[in-house]
């Protein structure tokens, strides 16, 4: 099984999720999404796999969220995805992906459901 984690090594939940995967005997492909942000198509795919709308995958406490008025209900799905592409710090983490499933590691144990 191929597993990918969208990871931020500075995030305790992300580190714990990676540790949890390794405790299961799995070595995921690690994508440090702040260094290599996902593109629009990838984010759309992740949102579909997670069953979330863009705002549900956003870190609302980030400075960019307020600076770009992303709480505005008038903003389209495309505008919110574009904001995440432009400002990857807005993307909630970690996200764990298998071939056909994805889970947000909040709490880290939530990823066990897709393994």
VEXLUM-716641 format. One record per residue (C-alpha): residue number from 1; residue in one letter; y negated, z, x negated. Coordinates in steps of 0.05 Angstrom, whole numbers. Layout:
BEGIN
PT  resi  resn   north      up    east
PT   NUM     a       Y       Z       X
...
END
This chain:
BEGIN
PT  resi  resn   north      up    east
PT     1     x       0       0       0
PT     2     x     -68     -19     -26
PT     3     x    -121      35     -16
PT     4     x    -195      31     -32
PT     5     x    -245      87     -31
PT     6     x    -319      76     -25
PT     7     x    -338     133     -70
PT     8     x    -397     172     -96
PT     9     x    -374     217    -153
PT    10     x    -434     263    -142
PT    11     x    -411     278     -70
PT    12     x    -364     338     -62
PT    13     x    -331     308       1
PT    14     x    -319     243     -36
PT    15     x    -289     279     -96
PT    16     x    -245     321     -50
PT    17     x    -221     259     -13
PT    18     x    -203     224     -78
PT    19     x    -166     287    -100
PT    20     x    -130     289     -33
PT    21     x    -107     217     -42
PT    22     x     -82     231    -112
PT    23     x     -46     293     -87
PT    24     x      -8     246     -40
PT    25     x      14     205    -101
PT    26     x     -35     149     -87
PT    27     x     -83     118    -137
PT    28     x    -137      82     -98
PT    29     x    -183      28    -122
PT    30     x    -249      64    -131
PT    31     x    -313      28    -111
PT    32     x    -375      66    -130
PT    33     x    -416      36     -74
PT    34     x    -483      58    -103
PT    35     x    -469      16    -165
PT    36     x    -436     -41    -127
PT    37     x    -462     -39     -55
PT    38     x    -422     -74       0
PT    39     x    -452    -138      28
PT    40     x    -467    -151     101
PT    41     x    -398    -181     116
PT    42     x    -363    -122      84
PT    43     x    -404     -71     122
PT    44     x    -391    -108     188
PT    45     x    -316    -107     173
PT    46     x    -318     -32     155
PT    47     x    -356     -15     218
PT    48     x    -306     -54     260
PT    49     x    -247     -20     225
PT    50     x    -279      49     234
PT    51     x    -298      34     307
PT    52     x    -370      56     292
PT    53     x    -439      29     304
PT    54     x    -484      23     243
PT    55     x    -526      84     258
PT    56     x    -462     126     263
PT    57     x    -447     108     190
PT    58     x    -517     125     165
PT    59     x    -539     187     128
PT    60     x    -597     205     172
PT    61     x    -624     258     124
PT    62     x    -637     206      70
PT    63     x    -710     191      54
PT    64     x    -700     117      67
PT    65     x    -678     132     138
PT    66     x    -745     163     154
PT    67     x    -786     115     111
PT    68     x    -758      54     147
PT    69     x    -760      86     216
PT    70     x    -685      73     225
PT    71     x    -681     122     284
PT    72     x    -720      70     325
PT    73     x    -673      52     383
PT    74     x    -704     -18     385
PT    75     x    -673     -37     318
PT    76     x    -616     -86     324
PT    77     x    -546     -78     294
PT    78     x    -564    -131     243
PT    79     x    -628     -95     223
PT    80     x    -590     -30     212
PT    81     x    -535     -64     171
PT    82     x    -589     -99     130
PT    83     x    -620     -31     116
PT    84     x    -553      -4      91
PT    85     x    -544     -65      46
PT    86     x    -615     -56      18
PT    87     x    -608      20      12
PT    88     x    -534      38       1
PT    89     x    -552     112      -4
PT    90     x    -556     108      72
PT    91     x    -481      95      78
PT    92     x    -440     156      96
PT    93     x    -383     170      48
PT    94     x    -328     169      30
PT    95     x    -296     111      67
PT    96     x    -222      99      54
PT    97     x    -192      32      71
PT    98     x    -121       6      74
PT    99     x    -101     -65      90
PT   100     x    -116     -57     164
PT   101     x    -145      12     175
PT   102     x    -205      53     153
PT   103     x    -227     125     158
PT   104     x    -288     165     141
PT   105     x    -269     224      97
PT   106     x    -309     275     137
PT   107     x    -271     320     133
PT   108     x    -230     293      75
PT   109     x    -165     305     113
PT   110     x    -186     253     164
PT   111     x    -163     198     116
PT   112     x     -91     223     121
PT   113     x     -86     191     191
PT   114     x     -89     121     162
PT   115     x     -38     130     106
END
